[in-house]
């Protein structure tokens, strides 16, 4: 359910950004690449090339309360049907790099360098795999953030705290920005205060580094 929701949100972000792709002056027109490798996969949508870039995975035990609308036994039955191990959940992270021929657009940025260290390389692989796919982060014209969960925004900064995409315009959903940046919204949210501080730091430090 979570993966389906995230895929839908990423698709919505791509659609929302589409009208802007021809209106913002491009800083770099990246050549279309054709190499495939296990860490990334390319396909075409019309004349646009889409590259799915692996950011790695997160594996954790299946808790009784993992889903609010399904019991653990039901989840295990679904896992078995998909030939996956019982009592374990794995999320795979895969930001997108879109080459329109005139612009290079990144949709979501992965878990970031801190997660790479903390997970011993299991997650936070987006920067390395993006480079392996032949993309220069300095050539990225636009970064579109679908929503503000850590596995989508933490890759905005490098391990040194500098912008990972120094020449890119960053687009975010207005509703997400209002929710995470508004103290009134946060006062009514439950369990979101720690995440709010992390989210705010990603955008605050990115803006400060540009000054």
PyMOL CGO cylinders between C-alpha atoms (Angstrom):
from pymol import cmd
from pymol.cgo import CYLINDER

trace = [
    CYLINDER, 0.00, 0.00, 0.00, 2.77, 2.41, 0.92, 0.3, 1, 1, 1, 1, 1, 1,
    CYLINDER, 2.77, 2.41, 0.92, 4.69, 1.75, -2.28, 0.3, 1, 1, 1, 1, 1, 1,
    CYLINDER, 4.69, 1.75, -2.28, 1.60, 2.21, -4.41, 0.3, 1, 1, 1, 1, 1, 1,
    CYLINDER, 1.60, 2.21, -4.41, 0.85, 5.53, -2.72, 0.3, 1, 1, 1, 1, 1, 1,
    CYLINDER, 0.85, 5.53, -2.72, 4.40, 6.74, -3.21, 0.3, 1, 1, 1, 1, 1, 1,
    CYLINDER, 4.40, 6.74, -3.21, 4.43, 5.74, -6.86, 0.3, 1, 1, 1, 1, 1, 1,
    CYLINDER, 4.43, 5.74, -6.86, 1.19, 7.65, -7.36, 0.3, 1, 1, 1, 1, 1, 1,
    CYLINDER, 1.19, 7.65, -7.36, 2.62, 10.74, -5.66, 0.3, 1, 1, 1, 1, 1, 1,
    CYLINDER, 2.62, 10.74, -5.66, 5.79, 10.59, -7.73, 0.3, 1, 1, 1, 1, 1, 1,
    CYLINDER, 5.79, 10.59, -7.73, 3.68, 10.33, -10.87, 0.3, 1, 1, 1, 1, 1, 1,
    CYLINDER, 3.68, 10.33, -10.87, 1.60, 13.29, -9.77, 0.3, 1, 1, 1, 1, 1, 1,
    CYLINDER, 1.60, 13.29, -9.77, 4.76, 15.31, -9.16, 0.3, 1, 1, 1, 1, 1, 1,
    CYLINDER, 4.76, 15.31, -9.16, 5.99, 14.49, -12.65, 0.3, 1, 1, 1, 1, 1, 1,
    CYLINDER, 5.99, 14.49, -12.65, 2.69, 15.57, -14.17, 0.3, 1, 1, 1, 1, 1, 1,
    CYLINDER, 2.69, 15.57, -14.17, 2.69, 18.78, -12.11, 0.3, 1, 1, 1, 1, 1, 1,
    CYLINDER, 2.69, 18.78, -12.11, 6.20, 19.61, -13.29, 0.3, 1, 1, 1, 1, 1, 1,
    CYLINDER, 6.20, 19.61, -13.29, 5.51, 18.86, -16.97, 0.3, 1, 1, 1, 1, 1, 1,
    CYLINDER, 5.51, 18.86, -16.97, 4.15, 22.35, -17.86, 0.3, 1, 1, 1, 1, 1, 1,
    CYLINDER, 4.15, 22.35, -17.86, 7.29, 23.90, -16.38, 0.3, 1, 1, 1, 1, 1, 1,
    CYLINDER, 7.29, 23.90, -16.38, 9.77, 21.85, -18.38, 0.3, 1, 1, 1, 1, 1, 1,
    CYLINDER, 9.77, 21.85, -18.38, 9.58, 24.09, -21.43, 0.3, 1, 1, 1, 1, 1, 1,
    CYLINDER, 9.58, 24.09, -21.43, 9.19, 27.41, -19.61, 0.3, 1, 1, 1, 1, 1, 1,
    CYLINDER, 9.19, 27.41, -19.61, 12.27, 27.50, -17.34, 0.3, 1, 1, 1, 1, 1, 1,
    CYLINDER, 12.27, 27.50, -17.34, 15.57, 28.25, -19.13, 0.3, 1, 1, 1, 1, 1, 1,
    CYLINDER, 15.57, 28.25, -19.13, 17.78, 25.18, -19.16, 0.3, 1, 1, 1, 1, 1, 1,
    CYLINDER, 17.78, 25.18, -19.16, 21.19, 25.44, -17.57, 0.3, 1, 1, 1, 1, 1, 1,
    CYLINDER, 21.19, 25.44, -17.57, 22.43, 22.29, -19.30, 0.3, 1, 1, 1, 1, 1, 1,
    CYLINDER, 22.43, 22.29, -19.30, 21.08, 20.16, -22.15, 0.3, 1, 1, 1, 1, 1, 1,
    CYLINDER, 21.08, 20.16, -22.15, 22.20, 16.66, -21.21, 0.3, 1, 1, 1, 1, 1, 1,
    CYLINDER, 22.20, 16.66, -21.21, 22.83, 14.10, -23.94, 0.3, 1, 1, 1, 1, 1, 1,
    CYLINDER, 22.83, 14.10, -23.94, 20.60, 11.03, -23.94, 0.3, 1, 1, 1, 1, 1, 1,
    CYLINDER, 20.60, 11.03, -23.94, 22.39, 7.95, -22.58, 0.3, 1, 1, 1, 1, 1, 1,
    CYLINDER, 22.39, 7.95, -22.58, 21.60, 4.38, -23.60, 0.3, 1, 1, 1, 1, 1, 1,
    CYLINDER, 21.60, 4.38, -23.60, 23.58, 2.16, -21.18, 0.3, 1, 1, 1, 1, 1, 1,
    CYLINDER, 23.58, 2.16, -21.18, 21.71, -0.15, -18.81, 0.3, 1, 1, 1, 1, 1, 1,
    CYLINDER, 21.71, -0.15, -18.81, 23.06, -1.62, -15.56, 0.3, 1, 1, 1, 1, 1, 1,
    CYLINDER, 23.06, -1.62, -15.56, 21.68, -3.36, -12.45, 0.3, 1, 1, 1, 1, 1, 1,
    CYLINDER, 21.68, -3.36, -12.45, 21.59, -0.08, -10.48, 0.3, 1, 1, 1, 1, 1, 1,
    CYLINDER, 21.59, -0.08, -10.48, 19.47, 1.82, -13.01, 0.3, 1, 1, 1, 1, 1, 1,
    CYLINDER, 19.47, 1.82, -13.01, 16.93, 1.21, -15.78, 0.3, 1, 1, 1, 1, 1, 1,
    CYLINDER, 16.93, 1.21, -15.78, 16.07, 3.46, -18.71, 0.3, 1, 1, 1, 1, 1, 1,
    CYLINDER, 16.07, 3.46, -18.71, 12.90, 3.66, -20.79, 0.3, 1, 1, 1, 1, 1, 1,
    CYLINDER, 12.90, 3.66, -20.79, 11.27, 6.14, -23.13, 0.3, 1, 1, 1, 1, 1, 1,
    CYLINDER, 11.27, 6.14, -23.13, 8.01, 8.05, -22.87, 0.3, 1, 1, 1, 1, 1, 1,
    CYLINDER, 8.01, 8.05, -22.87, 7.68, 9.53, -26.32, 0.3, 1, 1, 1, 1, 1, 1,
    CYLINDER, 7.68, 9.53, -26.32, 10.87, 11.53, -26.84, 0.3, 1, 1, 1, 1, 1, 1,
    CYLINDER, 10.87, 11.53, -26.84, 11.57, 11.79, -23.10, 0.3, 1, 1, 1, 1, 1, 1,
    CYLINDER, 11.57, 11.79, -23.10, 14.04, 9.40, -21.51, 0.3, 1, 1, 1, 1, 1, 1,
    CYLINDER, 14.04, 9.40, -21.51, 13.29, 8.24, -17.96, 0.3, 1, 1, 1, 1, 1, 1,
    CYLINDER, 13.29, 8.24, -17.96, 15.98, 6.60, -15.84, 0.3, 1, 1, 1, 1, 1, 1,
    CYLINDER, 15.98, 6.60, -15.84, 14.96, 4.81, -12.67, 0.3, 1, 1, 1, 1, 1, 1,
    CYLINDER, 14.96, 4.81, -12.67, 17.95, 5.00, -10.32, 0.3, 1, 1, 1, 1, 1, 1,
    CYLINDER, 17.95, 5.00, -10.32, 18.26, 2.70, -7.31, 0.3, 1, 1, 1, 1, 1, 1,
    CYLINDER, 18.26, 2.70, -7.31, 18.73, 4.34, -3.93, 0.3, 1, 1, 1, 1, 1, 1,
    CYLINDER, 18.73, 4.34, -3.93, 18.91, 0.92, -2.28, 0.3, 1, 1, 1, 1, 1, 1,
    CYLINDER, 18.91, 0.92, -2.28, 16.54, -0.70, 0.17, 0.3, 1, 1, 1, 1, 1, 1,
    CYLINDER, 16.54, -0.70, 0.17, 15.40, -0.90, 3.76, 0.3, 1, 1, 1, 1, 1, 1,
    CYLINDER, 15.40, -0.90, 3.76, 14.55, -4.28, 5.34, 0.3, 1, 1, 1, 1, 1, 1,
    CYLINDER, 14.55, -4.28, 5.34, 12.94, -4.62, 8.75, 0.3, 1, 1, 1, 1, 1, 1,
    CYLINDER, 12.94, -4.62, 8.75, 10.86, -7.10, 10.76, 0.3, 1, 1, 1, 1, 1, 1,
    CYLINDER, 10.86, -7.10, 10.76, 7.13, -7.22, 10.11, 0.3, 1, 1, 1, 1, 1, 1,
    CYLINDER, 7.13, -7.22, 10.11, 5.40, -5.87, 13.20, 0.3, 1, 1, 1, 1, 1, 1,
    CYLINDER, 5.40, -5.87, 13.20, 1.83, -6.69, 14.21, 0.3, 1, 1, 1, 1, 1, 1,
    CYLINDER, 1.83, -6.69, 14.21, 0.87, -3.04, 13.76, 0.3, 1, 1, 1, 1, 1, 1,
    CYLINDER, 0.87, -3.04, 13.76, 2.63, -2.50, 10.41, 0.3, 1, 1, 1, 1, 1, 1,
    CYLINDER, 2.63, -2.50, 10.41, -0.72, -2.13, 8.62, 0.3, 1, 1, 1, 1, 1, 1,
    CYLINDER, -0.72, -2.13, 8.62, -3.77, -0.73, 10.35, 0.3, 1, 1, 1, 1, 1, 1,
    CYLINDER, -3.77, -0.73, 10.35, -6.26, -2.45, 8.05, 0.3, 1, 1, 1, 1, 1, 1,
    CYLINDER, -6.26, -2.45, 8.05, -4.71, -5.93, 7.83, 0.3, 1, 1, 1, 1, 1, 1,
    CYLINDER, -4.71, -5.93, 7.83, -3.51, -8.49, 10.36, 0.3, 1, 1, 1, 1, 1, 1,
    CYLINDER, -3.51, -8.49, 10.36, 0.05, -9.81, 10.37, 0.3, 1, 1, 1, 1, 1, 1,
    CYLINDER, 0.05, -9.81, 10.37, -1.10, -13.24, 9.16, 0.3, 1, 1, 1, 1, 1, 1,
    CYLINDER, -1.10, -13.24, 9.16, -2.83, -11.63, 6.19, 0.3, 1, 1, 1, 1, 1, 1,
    CYLINDER, -2.83, -11.63, 6.19, 0.31, -9.67, 5.31, 0.3, 1, 1, 1, 1, 1, 1,
    CYLINDER, 0.31, -9.67, 5.31, 2.41, -12.83, 5.56, 0.3, 1, 1, 1, 1, 1, 1,
    CYLINDER, 2.41, -12.83, 5.56, 0.00, -14.60, 3.22, 0.3, 1, 1, 1, 1, 1, 1,
    CYLINDER, 0.00, -14.60, 3.22, 0.46, -11.84, 0.65, 0.3, 1, 1, 1, 1, 1, 1,
    CYLINDER, 0.46, -11.84, 0.65, 4.25, -12.01, 1.05, 0.3, 1, 1, 1, 1, 1, 1,
    CYLINDER, 4.25, -12.01, 1.05, 4.23, -15.76, 0.51, 0.3, 1, 1, 1, 1, 1, 1,
    CYLINDER, 4.23, -15.76, 0.51, 2.05, -15.40, -2.56, 0.3, 1, 1, 1, 1, 1, 1,
    CYLINDER, 2.05, -15.40, -2.56, 4.66, -13.01, -3.97, 0.3, 1, 1, 1, 1, 1, 1,
    CYLINDER, 4.66, -13.01, -3.97, 7.44, -15.51, -3.13, 0.3, 1, 1, 1, 1, 1, 1,
    CYLINDER, 7.44, -15.51, -3.13, 8.84, -13.20, -0.47, 0.3, 1, 1, 1, 1, 1, 1,
    CYLINDER, 8.84, -13.20, -0.47, 10.00, -14.21, 3.03, 0.3, 1, 1, 1, 1, 1, 1,
    CYLINDER, 10.00, -14.21, 3.03, 7.53, -14.15, 5.90, 0.3, 1, 1, 1, 1, 1, 1,
    CYLINDER, 7.53, -14.15, 5.90, 7.84, -11.75, 8.83, 0.3, 1, 1, 1, 1, 1, 1,
    CYLINDER, 7.84, -11.75, 8.83, 10.07, -9.37, 6.89, 0.3, 1, 1, 1, 1, 1, 1,
    CYLINDER, 10.07, -9.37, 6.89, 9.34, -6.20, 4.91, 0.3, 1, 1, 1, 1, 1, 1,
    CYLINDER, 9.34, -6.20, 4.91, 11.64, -4.65, 2.32, 0.3, 1, 1, 1, 1, 1, 1,
    CYLINDER, 11.64, -4.65, 2.32, 11.15, -1.23, 0.77, 0.3, 1, 1, 1, 1, 1, 1,
    CYLINDER, 11.15, -1.23, 0.77, 13.04, -0.39, -2.40, 0.3, 1, 1, 1, 1, 1, 1,
    CYLINDER, 13.04, -0.39, -2.40, 13.80, 3.26, -3.19, 0.3, 1, 1, 1, 1, 1, 1,
    CYLINDER, 13.80, 3.26, -3.19, 14.08, 4.48, -6.77, 0.3, 1, 1, 1, 1, 1, 1,
    CYLINDER, 14.08, 4.48, -6.77, 14.17, 8.20, -7.64, 0.3, 1, 1, 1, 1, 1, 1,
    CYLINDER, 14.17, 8.20, -7.64, 13.79, 9.22, -11.28, 0.3, 1, 1, 1, 1, 1, 1,
    CYLINDER, 13.79, 9.22, -11.28, 16.04, 11.18, -13.62, 0.3, 1, 1, 1, 1, 1, 1,
    CYLINDER, 16.04, 11.18, -13.62, 14.16, 12.58, -16.62, 0.3, 1, 1, 1, 1, 1, 1,
    CYLINDER, 14.16, 12.58, -16.62, 15.96, 13.81, -19.71, 0.3, 1, 1, 1, 1, 1, 1,
    CYLINDER, 15.96, 13.81, -19.71, 13.70, 15.86, -21.96, 0.3, 1, 1, 1, 1, 1, 1,
    CYLINDER, 13.70, 15.86, -21.96, 16.48, 16.54, -24.44, 0.3, 1, 1, 1, 1, 1, 1,
    CYLINDER, 16.48, 16.54, -24.44, 16.75, 20.12, -23.19, 0.3, 1, 1, 1, 1, 1, 1,
    CYLINDER, 16.75, 20.12, -23.19, 16.46, 19.66, -19.46, 0.3, 1, 1, 1, 1, 1, 1,
    CYLINDER, 16.46, 19.66, -19.46, 17.59, 17.23, -16.82, 0.3, 1, 1, 1, 1, 1, 1,
    CYLINDER, 17.59, 17.23, -16.82, 14.99, 16.74, -14.06, 0.3, 1, 1, 1, 1, 1, 1,
    CYLINDER, 14.99, 16.74, -14.06, 15.33, 14.72, -10.87, 0.3, 1, 1, 1, 1, 1, 1,
    CYLINDER, 15.33, 14.72, -10.87, 12.18, 13.51, -9.11, 0.3, 1, 1, 1, 1, 1, 1,
    CYLINDER, 12.18, 13.51, -9.11, 12.91, 12.90, -5.42, 0.3, 1, 1, 1, 1, 1, 1,
    CYLINDER, 12.91, 12.90, -5.42, 16.42, 12.51, -4.05, 0.3, 1, 1, 1, 1, 1, 1,
    CYLINDER, 16.42, 12.51, -4.05, 16.55, 9.35, -1.96, 0.3, 1, 1, 1, 1, 1, 1,
    CYLINDER, 16.55, 9.35, -1.96, 17.65, 8.73, 1.61, 0.3, 1, 1, 1, 1, 1, 1,
    CYLINDER, 17.65, 8.73, 1.61, 20.85, 10.74, 1.45, 0.3, 1, 1, 1, 1, 1, 1,
    CYLINDER, 20.85, 10.74, 1.45, 24.43, 10.24, 2.66, 0.3, 1, 1, 1, 1, 1, 1,
    CYLINDER, 24.43, 10.24, 2.66, 23.61, 9.92, 6.36, 0.3, 1, 1, 1, 1, 1, 1,
    CYLINDER, 23.61, 9.92, 6.36, 21.32, 6.96, 5.65, 0.3, 1, 1, 1, 1, 1, 1,
    CYLINDER, 21.32, 6.96, 5.65, 24.06, 5.41, 3.53, 0.3, 1, 1, 1, 1, 1, 1,
    CYLINDER, 24.06, 5.41, 3.53, 26.39, 5.43, 6.52, 0.3, 1, 1, 1, 1, 1, 1,
    CYLINDER, 26.39, 5.43, 6.52, 23.76, 4.33, 9.04, 0.3, 1, 1, 1, 1, 1, 1,
    CYLINDER, 23.76, 4.33, 9.04, 22.52, 1.48, 6.81, 0.3, 1, 1, 1, 1, 1, 1,
    CYLINDER, 22.52, 1.48, 6.81, 26.08, 0.39, 5.91, 0.3, 1, 1, 1, 1, 1, 1,
    CYLINDER, 26.08, 0.39, 5.91, 25.36, 1.10, 2.26, 0.3, 1, 1, 1, 1, 1, 1,
    CYLINDER, 25.36, 1.10, 2.26, 21.99, -0.62, 2.00, 0.3, 1, 1, 1, 1, 1, 1,
    CYLINDER, 21.99, -0.62, 2.00, 20.25, 2.71, 1.30, 0.3, 1, 1, 1, 1, 1, 1,
    CYLINDER, 20.25, 2.71, 1.30, 21.39, 6.17, 0.25, 0.3, 1, 1, 1, 1, 1, 1,
    CYLINDER, 21.39, 6.17, 0.25, 22.88, 4.94, -3.02, 0.3, 1, 1, 1, 1, 1, 1,
    CYLINDER, 22.88, 4.94, -3.02, 21.21, 7.47, -5.33, 0.3, 1, 1, 1, 1, 1, 1,
    CYLINDER, 21.21, 7.47, -5.33, 24.20, 9.80, -5.78, 0.3, 1, 1, 1, 1, 1, 1,
    CYLINDER, 24.20, 9.80, -5.78, 26.59, 6.94, -6.61, 0.3, 1, 1, 1, 1, 1, 1,
    CYLINDER, 26.59, 6.94, -6.61, 24.19, 5.18, -8.95, 0.3, 1, 1, 1, 1, 1, 1,
    CYLINDER, 24.19, 5.18, -8.95, 23.20, 8.43, -10.64, 0.3, 1, 1, 1, 1, 1, 1,
    CYLINDER, 23.20, 8.43, -10.64, 26.88, 9.03, -11.41, 0.3, 1, 1, 1, 1, 1, 1,
    CYLINDER, 26.88, 9.03, -11.41, 27.21, 5.44, -12.64, 0.3, 1, 1, 1, 1, 1, 1,
    CYLINDER, 27.21, 5.44, -12.64, 24.29, 6.12, -14.99, 0.3, 1, 1, 1, 1, 1, 1,
    CYLINDER, 24.29, 6.12, -14.99, 26.29, 8.99, -16.50, 0.3, 1, 1, 1, 1, 1, 1,
    CYLINDER, 26.29, 8.99, -16.50, 24.54, 11.98, -14.92, 0.3, 1, 1, 1, 1, 1, 1,
    CYLINDER, 24.54, 11.98, -14.92, 26.37, 14.98, -13.49, 0.3, 1, 1, 1, 1, 1, 1,
    CYLINDER, 26.37, 14.98, -13.49, 24.45, 16.49, -10.54, 0.3, 1, 1, 1, 1, 1, 1,
    CYLINDER, 24.45, 16.49, -10.54, 25.71, 19.92, -11.61, 0.3, 1, 1, 1, 1, 1, 1,
    CYLINDER, 25.71, 19.92, -11.61, 23.86, 19.46, -14.91, 0.3, 1, 1, 1, 1, 1, 1,
    CYLINDER, 23.86, 19.46, -14.91, 20.47, 18.96, -13.21, 0.3, 1, 1, 1, 1, 1, 1,
    CYLINDER, 20.47, 18.96, -13.21, 18.12, 21.85, -14.04, 0.3, 1, 1, 1, 1, 1, 1,
    CYLINDER, 18.12, 21.85, -14.04, 15.23, 20.98, -11.75, 0.3, 1, 1, 1, 1, 1, 1,
    CYLINDER, 15.23, 20.98, -11.75, 14.50, 18.83, -8.70, 0.3, 1, 1, 1, 1, 1, 1,
    CYLINDER, 14.50, 18.83, -8.70, 10.84, 17.94, -8.10, 0.3, 1, 1, 1, 1, 1, 1,
    CYLINDER, 10.84, 17.94, -8.10, 9.96, 16.70, -4.60, 0.3, 1, 1, 1, 1, 1, 1,
    CYLINDER, 9.96, 16.70, -4.60, 6.77, 14.64, -4.47, 0.3, 1, 1, 1, 1, 1, 1,
    CYLINDER, 6.77, 14.64, -4.47, 6.47, 14.81, -0.66, 0.3, 1, 1, 1, 1, 1, 1,
    CYLINDER, 6.47, 14.81, -0.66, 8.66, 15.44, 2.35, 0.3, 1, 1, 1, 1, 1, 1,
    CYLINDER, 8.66, 15.44, 2.35, 9.40, 12.00, 3.78, 0.3, 1, 1, 1, 1, 1, 1,
    CYLINDER, 9.40, 12.00, 3.78, 13.09, 11.48, 4.51, 0.3, 1, 1, 1, 1, 1, 1,
    CYLINDER, 13.09, 11.48, 4.51, 13.63, 8.99, 1.69, 0.3, 1, 1, 1, 1, 1, 1,
    CYLINDER, 13.63, 8.99, 1.69, 12.54, 11.73, -0.73, 0.3, 1, 1, 1, 1, 1, 1,
    CYLINDER, 12.54, 11.73, -0.73, 14.27, 14.87, 0.61, 0.3, 1, 1, 1, 1, 1, 1,
    CYLINDER, 14.27, 14.87, 0.61, 17.41, 13.75, 2.46, 0.3, 1, 1, 1, 1, 1, 1,
    CYLINDER, 17.41, 13.75, 2.46, 19.39, 13.54, -0.77, 0.3, 1, 1, 1, 1, 1, 1,
    CYLINDER, 19.39, 13.54, -0.77, 19.04, 17.29, -1.32, 0.3, 1, 1, 1, 1, 1, 1,
    CYLINDER, 19.04, 17.29, -1.32, 22.31, 17.75, 0.59, 0.3, 1, 1, 1, 1, 1, 1,
    CYLINDER, 22.31, 17.75, 0.59, 25.71, 16.09, 0.30, 0.3, 1, 1, 1, 1, 1, 1,
    CYLINDER, 25.71, 16.09, 0.30, 27.59, 14.59, 3.24, 0.3, 1, 1, 1, 1, 1, 1,
    CYLINDER, 27.59, 14.59, 3.24, 29.29, 17.98, 3.61, 0.3, 1, 1, 1, 1, 1, 1,
    CYLINDER, 29.29, 17.98, 3.61, 25.95, 19.78, 3.90, 0.3, 1, 1, 1, 1, 1, 1,
    CYLINDER, 25.95, 19.78, 3.90, 26.17, 21.47, 0.49, 0.3, 1, 1, 1, 1, 1, 1,
    CYLINDER, 26.17, 21.47, 0.49, 23.45, 21.29, -2.20, 0.3, 1, 1, 1, 1, 1, 1,
    CYLINDER, 23.45, 21.29, -2.20, 23.64, 17.98, -4.04, 0.3, 1, 1, 1, 1, 1, 1,
    CYLINDER, 23.64, 17.98, -4.04, 22.24, 19.69, -7.16, 0.3, 1, 1, 1, 1, 1, 1,
    CYLINDER, 22.24, 19.69, -7.16, 23.82, 23.17, -6.98, 0.3, 1, 1, 1, 1, 1, 1,
    CYLINDER, 23.82, 23.17, -6.98, 22.39, 24.53, -10.24, 0.3, 1, 1, 1, 1, 1, 1,
    CYLINDER, 22.39, 24.53, -10.24, 18.87, 23.14, -9.90, 0.3, 1, 1, 1, 1, 1, 1,
    CYLINDER, 18.87, 23.14, -9.90, 15.60, 24.85, -9.13, 0.3, 1, 1, 1, 1, 1, 1,
    CYLINDER, 15.60, 24.85, -9.13, 13.75, 22.85, -6.43, 0.3, 1, 1, 1, 1, 1, 1,
    CYLINDER, 13.75, 22.85, -6.43, 9.98, 22.50, -6.81, 0.3, 1, 1, 1, 1, 1, 1,
    CYLINDER, 9.98, 22.50, -6.81, 7.81, 21.27, -3.94, 0.3, 1, 1, 1, 1, 1, 1,
    CYLINDER, 7.81, 21.27, -3.94, 4.05, 20.79, -3.47, 0.3, 1, 1, 1, 1, 1, 1,
    CYLINDER, 4.05, 20.79, -3.47, 2.45, 23.83, -1.84, 0.3, 1, 1, 1, 1, 1, 1,
    CYLINDER, 2.45, 23.83, -1.84, 0.35, 21.61, 0.44, 0.3, 1, 1, 1, 1, 1, 1,
    CYLINDER, 0.35, 21.61, 0.44, 3.44, 19.77, 1.72, 0.3, 1, 1, 1, 1, 1, 1,
    CYLINDER, 3.44, 19.77, 1.72, 5.32, 23.01, 2.29, 0.3, 1, 1, 1, 1, 1, 1,
    CYLINDER, 5.32, 23.01, 2.29, 2.43, 24.49, 4.26, 0.3, 1, 1, 1, 1, 1, 1,
    CYLINDER, 2.43, 24.49, 4.26, 2.06, 21.39, 6.42, 0.3, 1, 1, 1, 1, 1, 1,
    CYLINDER, 2.06, 21.39, 6.42, 5.73, 20.95, 7.32, 0.3, 1, 1, 1, 1, 1, 1,
    CYLINDER, 5.73, 20.95, 7.32, 6.75, 24.59, 7.57, 0.3, 1, 1, 1, 1, 1, 1,
    CYLINDER, 6.75, 24.59, 7.57, 3.73, 25.98, 9.42, 0.3, 1, 1, 1, 1, 1, 1,
    CYLINDER, 3.73, 25.98, 9.42, 4.00, 25.90, 13.23, 0.3, 1, 1, 1, 1, 1, 1,
    CYLINDER, 4.00, 25.90, 13.23, 0.22, 25.83, 13.54, 0.3, 1, 1, 1, 1, 1, 1,
    CYLINDER, 0.22, 25.83, 13.54, -0.05, 22.72, 11.37, 0.3, 1, 1, 1, 1, 1, 1,
    CYLINDER, -0.05, 22.72, 11.37, 2.70, 21.00, 13.34, 0.3, 1, 1, 1, 1, 1, 1,
    CYLINDER, 2.70, 21.00, 13.34, 1.06, 21.81, 16.67, 0.3, 1, 1, 1, 1, 1, 1,
    CYLINDER, 1.06, 21.81, 16.67, -1.94, 19.76, 15.55, 0.3, 1, 1, 1, 1, 1, 1,
    CYLINDER, -1.94, 19.76, 15.55, 0.12, 16.88, 14.13, 0.3, 1, 1, 1, 1, 1, 1,
    CYLINDER, 0.12, 16.88, 14.13, 1.00, 13.83, 16.21, 0.3, 1, 1, 1, 1, 1, 1,
    CYLINDER, 1.00, 13.83, 16.21, 4.42, 12.20, 16.05, 0.3, 1, 1, 1, 1, 1, 1,
    CYLINDER, 4.42, 12.20, 16.05, 5.69, 14.58, 13.34, 0.3, 1, 1, 1, 1, 1, 1,
    CYLINDER, 5.69, 14.58, 13.34, 7.82, 17.06, 15.27, 0.3, 1, 1, 1, 1, 1, 1,
    CYLINDER, 7.82, 17.06, 15.27, 11.13, 15.22, 14.87, 0.3, 1, 1, 1, 1, 1, 1,
    CYLINDER, 11.13, 15.22, 14.87, 10.50, 14.71, 11.18, 0.3, 1, 1, 1, 1, 1, 1,
    CYLINDER, 10.50, 14.71, 11.18, 9.61, 18.39, 10.84, 0.3, 1, 1, 1, 1, 1, 1,
    CYLINDER, 9.61, 18.39, 10.84, 12.99, 19.47, 12.20, 0.3, 1, 1, 1, 1, 1, 1,
    CYLINDER, 12.99, 19.47, 12.20, 14.76, 17.18, 9.74, 0.3, 1, 1, 1, 1, 1, 1,
    CYLINDER, 14.76, 17.18, 9.74, 12.69, 18.42, 6.81, 0.3, 1, 1, 1, 1, 1, 1,
    CYLINDER, 12.69, 18.42, 6.81, 13.22, 22.06, 7.72, 0.3, 1, 1, 1, 1, 1, 1,
    CYLINDER, 13.22, 22.06, 7.72, 16.96, 21.54, 8.04, 0.3, 1, 1, 1, 1, 1, 1,
    CYLINDER, 16.96, 21.54, 8.04, 17.18, 20.08, 4.52, 0.3, 1, 1, 1, 1, 1, 1,
    CYLINDER, 17.18, 20.08, 4.52, 15.63, 23.18, 2.95, 0.3, 1, 1, 1, 1, 1, 1,
    CYLINDER, 15.63, 23.18, 2.95, 17.18, 25.70, 5.36, 0.3, 1, 1, 1, 1, 1, 1,
    CYLINDER, 17.18, 25.70, 5.36, 20.71, 24.37, 4.86, 0.3, 1, 1, 1, 1, 1, 1,
    CYLINDER, 20.71, 24.37, 4.86, 20.20, 24.16, 1.11, 0.3, 1, 1, 1, 1, 1, 1,
    CYLINDER, 20.20, 24.16, 1.11, 19.11, 27.80, 0.96, 0.3, 1, 1, 1, 1, 1, 1,
    CYLINDER, 19.11, 27.80, 0.96, 21.97, 28.92, 3.23, 0.3, 1, 1, 1, 1, 1, 1,
    CYLINDER, 21.97, 28.92, 3.23, 24.54, 27.12, 1.07, 0.3, 1, 1, 1, 1, 1, 1,
    CYLINDER, 24.54, 27.12, 1.07, 23.32, 29.02, -1.99, 0.3, 1, 1, 1, 1, 1, 1,
    CYLINDER, 23.32, 29.02, -1.99, 23.90, 32.42, -0.36, 0.3, 1, 1, 1, 1, 1, 1,
]
cmd.load_cgo(trace, "trace")
